[in-house]
Amino acid sequence: MNAPFDPLRPDGPPAATKDPTPRAAPPPAGHHATPPATSGHATPAAGAPTARTRAALEGTVLHAPARPTADHDAPPTSTEGAVEQAVHALPTLPDGDPRYGPRALTAAWLAEARSAHTRRAYFRDLADFLAWCQRDGLDPLAARPTDLGRYRAQLPAATAPSTAHRRLSALSSWYRYLHANGAAEGNPVTAVKRPRVDRDASTTAGLSVEEVQKLLRQADMELAPAPPARRHTALRDRAVLRLLADLGLRVGEVTGLDVDALGHNRGYRTLRYTAKGGKLRERALAPHTLEALDEYLRERGDAPGPLFATRPASGVLGRLDPAAVFRLVRRTARAAGIPSADRLSPHSLRHAFATNARDLGIALEDVQDALGHADPRTTRRYDRARHALHREPGLRLGALYTDEP
């Protein structure tokens, strides 16, 4: 049997030998999927994308620009083209009508995601499900709730309940979109029991105040001996870490910034950015952050484009990607001697922002607004010290009730 077709291979598909069409394993006895000859649905594709291909396609989907929302007369962006390229490689989906067929509707569903990160997560979750359908010999458009239940049951044992819940939510959104446009008979996910998600649980490693200080001091120390060729990178990295620590931003919010995101408002220097869900936010910048940003900008220059830029050999400013920030956090933490360095991520600084702000006595609703959470329970999950004994209300009430008049 030939190797699966990888659409990103520079040499194209492998040469056929005897029979270029892999033979799918027959469905198990009693399986309800309708044979392609009578259902009109396509047979599974020649092979699911390899892990390397899928990662590259996720990158294509992630970096596709969002649809224009304010200007309804604006011409289509490259979102559609980028997403269609990725969707074309998904297995088991028939092409159908170029406008209302399953592939076309799947591309439209992804393109309409409110953010690039939602789009990437949806694509990843759908690709995983369709690859399972291919292995199982199941037509996804004929799937029933029992099939979705089997899909959930086969997820690795280590899959977190929140991950399983998110995958089913993504599939439910996809089926709902297809059904609304006449490409699916219904949404089989609605009858599937989803795992309970503990809103108080979080697997992200946090940082104490002292550890955040050590991390930022290490970034300062690495700036001093940096040779001229690395000065731009050292200044940029220090500014990125201070911004993550001082504002608790998501890594995608930081890497998505352009230089014109900096401004002034009501006597403050501010940062404007697009938060989760496409919400536009403006936050005041602390002197601690401004010091690092101003020094970095003097080195970067005032050219338009990404705020946190890379400088390839071509000299054209590129955009720092989230994976590079992930490596930056761990590398700097290891150099600073932080014990949990190998478990840290940029999100650890967001957790630290919430916990340390609450320890300073900042009201929960103010921390919630700063982090952009719609639900205060989400903010409480980030607050690692929420169960600390020194916050026990009874201690202060006891002192109040025993005070002599």
C-alpha positions in Angstrom: 0.0 0.0 0.0 1.3 3.5 -0.8 2.1 6.1 1.8 -0.6 8.6 2.6 -0.7 11.6 0.3 0.9 14.6 2.0 -0.2 17.8 0.2 2.8 19.7 1.5 5.4 17.3 0.0 7.5 19.2 -2.5 7.5 16.3 -4.9 3.8 15.7 -4.7 2.1 12.4 -4.1 4.2 9.2 -4.2 4.2 7.3 -7.4 1.5 4.7 -7.7 2.6 1.1 -7.8 -0.2 -1.5 -8.2 -3.3 0.1 -6.9 -3.2 3.8 -5.8 -6.5 3.6 -3.9 -6.1 2.2 -0.4 -8.8 -0.2 0.6 -10.7 0.8 3.7 -11.3 -1.8 6.3 -14.9 -3.0 6.3 -17.1 -1.5 9.0 -17.8 -3.8 12.0 -20.9 -5.9 12.0 -24.0 -3.9 12.6 -22.4 -0.7 11.6 -25.0 1.7 10.3 -22.9 3.9 7.9 -24.5 3.8 4.5 -22.2 2.6 1.7 -21.0 5.4 -0.5 -22.6 3.9 -3.6 -26.1 4.5 -2.2 -25.6 7.4 0.2 -23.9 9.8 -2.3 -21.2 10.6 0.2 -17.5 10.3 -0.7 -15.3 7.4 0.4 -12.5 8.2 2.8 -9.6 10.1 1.2 -6.4 8.4 0.4 -5.0 9.1 3.8 -5.3 11.4 6.7 -2.8 14.2 6.9 0.4 13.2 8.7 1.2 14.8 12.0 3.7 17.1 10.3 1.2 18.0 7.5 -1.5 18.6 10.0 0.7 21.0 12.1 1.6 22.9 8.9 -2.0 23.1 7.9 -3.0 24.3 11.4 -0.4 27.1 10.9 -2.1 28.0 7.6 -5.5 28.2 9.4 -4.0 30.0 12.4 -2.4 32.8 10.4 -5.3 33.3 8.0 -6.6 36.8 8.7 -10.0 37.2 10.3 -13.0 38.1 8.2 -13.8 41.8 8.0 -16.6 42.7 10.4 -17.0 46.4 10.3 -16.9 46.9 6.5 -19.4 44.6 4.9 -18.5 45.8 1.4 -14.8 44.9 1.8 -13.5 42.4 -0.7 -12.8 38.9 0.6 -9.6 38.5 2.5 -7.2 35.6 2.1 -9.0 33.8 4.9 -11.1 31.8 2.5 -8.2 30.7 0.3 -6.0 29.7 3.3 -8.7 27.8 5.0 -9.9 26.1 1.8 -6.3 24.9 1.3 -6.3 23.3 4.7 -9.8 21.8 4.4 -9.0 20.2 1.1 -6.6 17.9 2.9 -9.1 16.7 5.4 -10.2 13.0 4.9 -13.7 11.6 4.5 -15.4 14.8 3.4 -17.1 14.8 0.0 -16.7 17.9 -2.2 -20.3 18.2 -3.3 -21.7 21.5 -4.4 -18.9 24.2 -4.7 -21.0 26.6 -2.5 -23.1 24.4 -0.2 -21.2 21.1 -0.2 -19.6 19.8 3.0 -16.1 20.9 2.2 -17.2 24.4 1.1 -19.4 24.8 4.2 -16.5 23.5 6.5 -14.2 26.1 5.0 -16.9 28.8 5.6 -17.4 27.6 9.2 -13.7 27.9 9.9 -13.4 31.2 8.2 -16.2 32.7 10.3 -14.5 31.9 13.6 -14.2 34.9 15.8 -10.4 34.6 16.2 -7.5 32.9 14.6 -7.0 30.8 17.8 -10.6 29.5 17.7 -10.1 28.7 14.0 -7.0 26.7 14.7 -8.6 24.8 17.6 -11.7 24.0 15.5 -9.5 22.7 12.7 -7.4 20.6 14.9 -10.4 19.0 16.7 -12.3 18.4 13.4 -9.2 16.9 11.8 -8.8 14.5 14.7 -12.4 13.4 14.5 -12.3 12.9 10.7 -9.1 10.9 10.9 -10.9 8.6 13.4 -13.9 8.3 11.1 -11.6 7.3 8.3 -9.9 4.6 10.5 -13.4 3.4 11.6 -14.9 3.3 8.1 -17.5 5.8 9.2 -19.1 8.4 7.0 -19.2 11.5 9.4 -22.3 12.8 7.7 -24.2 9.7 8.6 -22.8 9.5 12.2 -25.3 9.0 15.1 -24.9 9.8 18.8 -23.6 6.4 19.5 -20.7 7.0 17.1 -19.8 10.3 18.8 -20.0 8.4 22.1 -17.5 5.8 20.8 -15.2 8.6 19.6 -15.2 10.2 23.0 -14.6 6.8 24.6 -11.5 6.1 22.5 -9.8 9.4 23.4 -6.5 8.7 25.3 -7.0 8.1 29.0 -4.8 11.1 29.8 -7.1 13.5 27.9 -8.3 16.2 30.3 -12.0 16.6 30.8 -11.7 20.2 29.5 -10.0 18.9 26.3 -12.7 16.3 25.7 -15.4 18.8 26.3 -13.8 21.3 23.9 -13.5 18.7 21.2 -17.2 17.8 21.4 -18.1 21.4 21.5 -16.2 22.0 18.3 -17.8 19.1 16.6 -21.3 20.2 17.8 -20.6 23.6 16.3 -19.6 22.0 13.0 -22.6 19.7 12.8 -24.9 22.6 13.7 -23.5 24.7 10.9 -23.8 21.9 8.3 -27.4 21.2 9.5 -28.4 24.9 9.2 -27.1 24.9 5.6 -28.8 21.6 4.6 -25.6 19.5 4.5 -26.4 17.3 7.5 -29.6 15.8 8.8 -29.0 16.9 12.4 -26.4 17.3 15.2 -25.5 13.9 16.7 -23.4 15.6 19.4 -26.4 17.0 21.2 -27.3 13.6 22.6 -23.7 12.8 23.8 -23.0 13.2 27.5 -20.0 15.5 27.9 -17.5 15.3 30.7 -17.9 17.5 33.7 -15.3 20.3 33.7 -14.1 21.5 37.1 -13.9 25.3 36.8 -11.6 25.4 39.8 -9.1 23.0 38.2 -6.1 24.2 36.2 -3.0 22.3 35.0 -1.0 25.5 34.2 2.1 25.9 36.4 2.0 29.2 38.3 4.6 31.6 39.6 5.0 33.3 42.9 5.9 37.0 43.2 9.5 36.1 43.9 9.7 33.8 40.9 8.3 36.5 38.5 10.9 38.9 39.9 13.7 36.3 39.3 12.4 35.8 35.7 12.4 39.5 34.9 15.8 40.1 36.5 17.2 37.3 34.4 15.9 39.1 31.3 17.7 42.2 32.5 20.9 40.3 33.1 20.9 38.8 29.6 20.6 42.2 28.1 23.8 43.6 29.5 26.3 41.2 27.8 24.3 40.9 24.6 26.5 41.6 21.5 25.3 44.2 19.0 23.9 41.5 16.7 21.7 40.2 19.5 20.7 43.5 21.1 17.4 43.8 19.2 16.4 40.3 20.3 17.4 40.8 24.0 15.5 44.1 24.2 12.5 42.6 22.5 12.5 39.5 24.8 12.7 41.7 27.9 9.8 43.8 26.7 7.7 40.7 25.9 8.2 39.2 29.4 7.4 42.5 31.2 4.2 42.9 29.1 3.1 39.3 29.9 3.8 39.8 33.6 2.4 43.3 34.0 -0.8 43.0 32.0 -1.4 39.2 32.1 -2.0 39.1 28.3 -2.5 35.9 26.4 0.5 35.0 24.2 -1.5 35.4 21.0 -2.6 38.9 22.1 1.1 39.9 22.5 2.4 38.4 19.3 -0.6 39.9 17.4 0.3 43.4 18.3 1.3 46.0 15.7 3.4 49.0 16.5 0.4 51.3 16.2 -1.2 49.5 19.2 0.6 52.0 21.5 -1.2 55.2 22.2 -2.3 57.8 24.8 -5.6 58.2 26.6 -6.6 60.3 29.6 -3.0 61.0 30.7 -1.9 57.4 30.4 0.1 55.6 27.8 -1.9 52.7 26.7 -2.0 49.5 24.7 -4.8 48.6 22.4 -5.3 45.0 21.3 -7.8 42.5 20.2 -8.7 40.1 23.0 -10.4 36.7 22.9 -13.7 36.7 21.1 -12.6 39.7 18.9 -13.1 42.2 21.7 -11.1 45.4 21.4 -9.4 46.3 24.7 -7.3 49.2 25.9 -5.1 48.9 29.0 -2.9 51.4 30.8 0.8 50.6 30.7 2.9 50.7 33.9 6.3 52.6 34.0 8.0 49.2 34.4 6.7 48.0 31.0 7.1 51.4 29.3 10.8 51.5 30.2 11.4 48.2 28.4 9.1 49.1 25.5 10.7 52.5 24.9 14.2 51.1 24.9 13.2 48.3 22.6 11.5 50.7 20.2 14.6 52.9 19.9 16.4 49.8 18.6 13.5 48.5 16.5 12.7 51.8 14.8 9.3 53.3 13.9 8.6 51.2 10.7 5.0 50.0 10.6 4.3 46.3 11.2 4.5 43.9 14.1 5.4 45.4 17.4 7.5 42.4 18.5 9.4 41.8 15.3 12.0 39.3 14.0 14.8 40.4 11.7 15.6 37.7 9.1 18.5 38.0 6.7 16.3 39.8 4.2 16.0 42.7 6.7 12.2 42.6 6.4 10.4 42.7 9.8 8.7 39.5 10.6 6.3 38.7 13.4 7.4 36.9 16.6 5.3 33.7 16.8 3.8 32.2 20.0 6.1 29.1 20.0 9.1 31.4 20.2 7.6 33.1 23.3 6.9 29.7 24.8 10.6 28.8 24.4 11.6 32.2 25.7 9.7 31.8 29.0 11.2 28.3 29.7 14.7 29.3 28.6 14.7 32.4 30.8 13.2 30.5 33.8 15.8 27.8 33.6 18.6 30.4 33.5 16.9 32.1 36.5 16.9 28.8 38.5 13.1 28.5 38.8 12.3 24.9 39.9 9.2 24.6 37.7 10.9 26.0 34.6 10.2 23.0 32.4 6.5 23.2 33.1 6.1 26.9 32.6 4.4 28.6 29.6 3.4 32.2 28.8 0.1 31.4 30.4 1.9 30.9 33.7 2.4 34.7 33.8 -1.3 35.2 33.2 -2.0 33.0 36.2 0.6 34.8 38.2 -1.1 38.2 37.3 -4.4 37.0 38.7 -3.1 35.4 41.9 -0.6 38.2 42.7 -3.2 40.9 42.0 -5.7 39.3 44.3 -3.0 39.0 47.0 -2.5 42.7 46.7 -6.1 43.2 47.6 -7.3 44.1 44.1 -11.0 43.4 43.8 -12.0 40.3 41.9 -14.1 42.3 39.5 -11.2 44.5 38.6 -9.0 41.5 37.9 -11.8 39.9 35.9 -12.0 43.1 33.8 -8.3 43.2 33.3 -8.1 39.6 32.1 -11.2 40.0 29.9 -13.2 37.2 31.5 -17.0 37.1 31.0 -17.5 34.9 34.0 -15.9 35.6 37.4 -15.6 31.9 38.0 -12.9 31.8 35.3 -11.0 34.5 37.1 -11.2 32.5 40.3 -9.7 29.5 38.6 -6.6 31.6 37.7 -6.3 32.7 41.3 -4.0 30.1 42.8 -4.2 31.5 46.3 -8.0 31.6 46.5 -8.0 28.9 49.2 -5.2 30.4 51.2 -5.9 30.4 54.9 -4.9 34.0 55.4 -7.9 35.0 53.2 -10.4 33.3 55.5 -13.2 35.9 56.1 -13.8 34.4 59.5 -10.5 35.6 60.7 -11.4 39.3 60.2 -15.0 38.8 61.2 -13.9 37.1 64.4 -11.7 40.1 65.2 -14.6 42.5 64.4 -17.0 40.7 66.7 -14.7 40.6 69.6 -13.8 44.3 69.5 -14.8 46.1 72.6 -17.3 49.0 72.0 
